[in-house]
Amino acid sequence: MEYVNPEGLRLDGRRFNEMRQIVAEVGVVSKADGSAVFEMGNTKVIAAVYGPREIQNKSQQKNGHALVLCEYSMAHFSTGDRRRQKNDRRSTELSLVIRQTMEACIATELLPHSQIDIFLQVLQADGGTRSACINAATLALADAGIPMRDLAVSCSAGYLNSTPLLDLNYVEDSAGGADVTVGILPKLDKVTLLQMDAKLPMETFETVFALASEGCKAIAERVREVLQENTKQLEYRRAA
């Protein structure tokens, strides 16, 4: 199957370095301390943050740092696979990956003896769910007023038909090519996540990694815009 035509267009009409449309909103769950919806194309994720609050299980307490917990799940209607179970192995692994990524951006040392719970649910899955969850979690944490060292943002890139492709959708992700997921703290210039599901020559990997990193920076700009717009709306309501 040809995933990039001779004109350089992908199946959905994007060029190799174009991302899907991003739509995001914060404050979508009224009973949460912070929440957000993040969409990348047809992938849609909702995040809810509760905390900081007192640690419920004292045996999990970290010396001088907040405890960060994360639960990832997929709605049964998010894909065509109705056999997926809530607590399957993949969900457990992704919960850990996202938790470690968010721990790198949260200033946990400022919230000792407290707990922060992050709940993520995929409402629609069309590739890039891991990255969408990290981006949604960042927005929800900011909405909750959790102190952060930097915004944690994530994007993926792949390699199909000898072409590096930014922000893979499900069809591209399922094609069997290499997929590299990157998470960064843009202002601190730090990589917090790097996962690759196939081997690539070093030169090709560096190209794909650079493409994913540029995607992360573009997402960071969009996240900042959403947070700034939300701040303006709050100020307008207070003034009214």
C-alpha positions as CSV (number, residue, x, y, z in Angstrom):
1,M,0.0,0.0,0.0
2,E,1.2,3.5,-0.9
3,Y,1.1,5.8,2.2
4,V,2.7,8.7,0.4
5,N,1.8,9.5,-3.2
6,P,4.2,10.8,-5.9
7,E,3.0,14.4,-5.1
8,G,4.2,13.9,-1.5
9,L,0.7,13.7,0.0
10,R,-0.4,11.1,2.6
11,L,-3.7,9.3,2.7
12,D,-5.4,12.0,4.6
13,G,-4.0,14.8,2.4
14,R,-1.2,15.9,4.8
15,R,2.4,16.4,3.8
16,F,5.1,14.5,5.6
17,N,5.7,17.3,8.2
18,E,2.1,18.3,8.8
19,M,0.3,17.6,12.0
20,R,-3.4,16.8,12.4
21,Q,-5.7,19.5,13.6
22,I,-5.4,20.2,17.3
23,V,-8.4,21.1,19.4
24,A,-8.1,21.6,23.2
25,E,-10.2,22.9,26.1
26,V,-9.7,23.1,29.8
27,G,-12.2,23.0,32.7
28,V,-14.4,20.3,31.2
29,V,-15.0,18.3,34.4
30,S,-16.7,20.4,37.0
31,K,-15.9,18.2,40.0
32,A,-12.2,17.8,39.2
33,D,-9.5,20.2,40.4
34,G,-8.3,20.4,36.8
35,S,-9.4,18.9,33.6
36,A,-9.0,19.1,29.8
37,V,-10.0,17.6,26.5
38,F,-7.3,17.2,23.9
39,E,-7.9,16.2,20.3
40,M,-5.3,15.3,17.6
41,G,-7.3,14.7,14.4
42,N,-9.8,12.0,15.3
43,T,-8.0,11.0,18.5
44,K,-9.8,12.4,21.5
45,V,-8.7,12.2,25.1
46,I,-10.1,13.6,28.4
47,A,-8.0,14.2,31.5
48,A,-9.0,14.9,35.1
49,V,-6.7,15.8,37.9
50,Y,-7.5,15.6,41.6
51,G,-5.2,17.1,44.2
52,P,-2.9,18.0,45.7
53,R,-4.6,16.2,48.6
54,E,-3.6,14.1,51.6
55,I,-2.0,10.8,50.7
56,Q,-4.5,8.0,51.1
57,N,-2.0,5.1,51.4
58,K,0.7,6.2,53.8
59,S,3.0,3.4,52.7
60,Q,3.3,5.1,49.2
61,Q,4.5,8.3,50.7
62,K,7.7,9.8,49.2
63,N,10.2,11.7,51.3
64,G,9.8,15.4,50.6
65,H,7.9,14.9,47.3
66,A,4.3,14.6,46.2
67,L,3.0,11.2,45.1
68,V,1.8,11.2,41.5
69,L,-0.6,8.5,40.4
70,C,-1.9,7.9,36.9
71,E,-4.7,5.8,35.5
72,Y,-5.1,5.3,31.7
73,S,-8.0,3.7,30.2
74,M,-9.8,3.4,26.8
75,A,-13.6,3.8,26.5
76,H,-15.0,0.6,25.1
77,F,-16.5,2.6,22.2
78,S,-13.2,4.3,21.3
79,T,-12.2,1.6,18.8
80,G,-13.8,-1.3,17.0
81,D,-12.2,-3.8,19.4
82,R,-14.9,-4.5,21.9
83,R,-12.8,-7.2,23.6
84,R,-10.5,-4.6,25.2
85,Q,-10.6,-4.7,29.0
86,K,-10.2,-1.7,31.3
87,N,-7.3,-3.1,33.2
88,D,-5.4,-4.8,30.4
89,R,-1.6,-5.0,30.3
90,R,-1.2,-2.2,27.8
91,S,-3.3,0.2,29.9
92,T,-1.1,-0.6,32.9
93,E,2.1,0.0,31.0
94,L,0.9,3.3,29.5
95,S,-0.3,4.4,32.9
96,L,3.3,4.0,34.2
97,V,4.9,5.7,31.1
98,I,2.6,8.7,31.4
99,R,3.1,8.9,35.2
100,Q,6.9,8.9,34.8
101,T,6.6,11.6,32.1
102,M,4.4,13.8,34.3
103,E,6.6,13.3,37.4
104,A,9.4,14.9,35.4
105,C,7.4,18.1,34.8
106,I,5.6,18.5,38.2
107,A,7.5,20.3,40.9
108,T,6.8,17.5,43.4
109,E,9.3,18.9,45.9
110,L,6.9,21.9,46.5
111,L,4.1,19.6,47.5
112,P,5.5,17.2,50.1
113,H,3.1,14.7,51.9
114,S,0.5,15.2,49.2
115,Q,-1.0,13.1,46.4
116,I,-1.9,14.1,42.8
117,D,-4.2,11.7,40.8
118,I,-4.3,11.9,37.1
119,F,-7.1,10.1,35.3
120,L,-7.0,9.7,31.5
121,Q,-9.6,8.2,29.2
122,V,-9.4,7.8,25.4
123,L,-12.7,8.6,23.9
124,Q,-11.7,8.1,20.3
125,A,-8.5,6.3,19.2
126,D,-7.0,7.1,15.8
127,G,-3.3,6.9,16.5
128,G,-1.1,8.9,18.9
129,T,-3.2,8.2,22.0
130,R,-0.1,8.2,24.2
131,S,1.0,11.6,23.1
132,A,-2.6,13.0,23.3
133,C,-2.8,11.7,26.9
134,I,0.4,13.5,27.9
135,N,-0.7,16.7,26.3
136,A,-4.2,16.4,28.0
137,A,-2.6,15.7,31.4
138,T,-0.4,18.8,31.1
139,L,-3.4,21.0,30.4
140,A,-5.3,19.5,33.3
141,L,-2.4,19.9,35.7
142,A,-2.1,23.6,34.7
143,D,-5.9,24.0,35.1
144,A,-5.6,22.5,38.6
145,G,-2.9,25.0,39.5
146,I,-0.3,22.3,40.1
147,P,3.2,23.9,40.0
148,M,5.3,22.6,37.1
149,R,8.9,23.0,36.0
150,D,7.8,23.1,32.4
151,L,5.0,21.9,30.1
152,A,5.3,18.2,29.2
153,V,4.3,17.7,25.6
154,S,4.5,14.8,23.3
155,C,4.3,13.8,19.6
156,S,5.1,10.9,17.4
157,A,6.8,10.4,14.1
158,G,7.2,7.4,11.9
159,Y,9.0,6.0,8.8
160,L,6.9,4.6,6.0
161,N,7.7,4.2,2.2
162,S,11.2,5.5,3.0
163,T,9.6,8.8,4.2
164,P,9.6,10.3,7.7
165,L,6.0,11.2,8.7
166,L,4.9,13.4,11.5
167,D,1.9,12.6,13.8
168,L,0.9,9.2,12.6
169,N,-2.8,8.3,12.4
170,Y,-4.1,4.7,13.1
171,V,-3.7,3.5,9.5
172,E,-0.1,4.8,9.3
173,D,0.7,3.5,12.8
174,S,-0.6,0.0,11.9
175,A,1.4,-0.2,8.7
176,G,4.4,-1.9,10.3
177,G,6.9,0.9,10.0
178,A,8.9,2.4,12.8
179,D,7.1,4.6,15.2
180,V,9.0,7.0,17.5
181,T,7.2,8.7,20.4
182,V,8.9,11.7,22.0
183,G,8.1,13.7,25.1
184,I,10.0,16.9,25.9
185,L,10.1,19.8,28.3
186,P,10.5,22.5,25.7
187,K,11.8,25.4,27.8
188,L,14.2,23.2,29.7
189,D,15.2,21.4,26.5
190,K,14.9,18.0,28.1
191,V,13.6,14.7,26.7
192,T,11.3,13.0,29.1
193,L,10.0,10.2,26.9
194,L,11.6,8.3,24.0
195,Q,10.0,5.0,22.8
196,M,10.5,3.2,19.5
197,D,8.8,0.1,18.4
198,A,11.2,-0.9,15.5
199,K,14.9,-0.6,14.7
200,L,16.1,2.2,12.5
201,P,19.5,3.1,11.1
202,M,21.0,5.9,13.3
203,E,20.8,8.5,10.5
204,T,17.1,7.7,9.8
205,F,16.4,7.7,13.6
206,E,17.9,11.2,14.0
207,T,15.7,12.5,11.2
208,V,12.5,11.0,12.6
209,F,13.4,12.1,16.2
210,A,14.0,15.6,15.0
211,L,10.7,15.6,13.2
212,A,8.8,14.4,16.3
213,S,10.7,17.0,18.4
214,E,9.5,19.8,16.1
215,G,6.0,18.4,16.5
216,C,6.4,18.7,20.3
217,K,7.4,22.3,20.0
218,A,4.4,23.1,17.9
219,I,2.1,21.4,20.4
220,A,3.7,23.3,23.2
221,E,2.8,26.6,21.4
222,R,-0.8,25.4,21.1
223,V,-1.0,24.3,24.8
224,R,0.3,27.8,25.8
225,E,-2.3,29.4,23.6
226,V,-5.1,27.4,25.2
227,L,-3.9,28.3,28.7
228,Q,-3.6,32.0,27.8
229,E,-7.1,32.0,26.3
230,N,-8.5,30.4,29.4
231,T,-6.7,33.0,31.7
232,K,-8.3,35.8,29.6
233,Q,-11.7,34.2,29.9
234,L,-11.4,33.9,33.7
235,E,-10.2,37.5,34.0
236,Y,-13.2,38.7,31.9
237,R,-15.6,36.8,34.1
238,R,-14.2,38.3,37.2
239,A,-14.3,41.8,35.8
240,A,-18.0,41.2,34.8
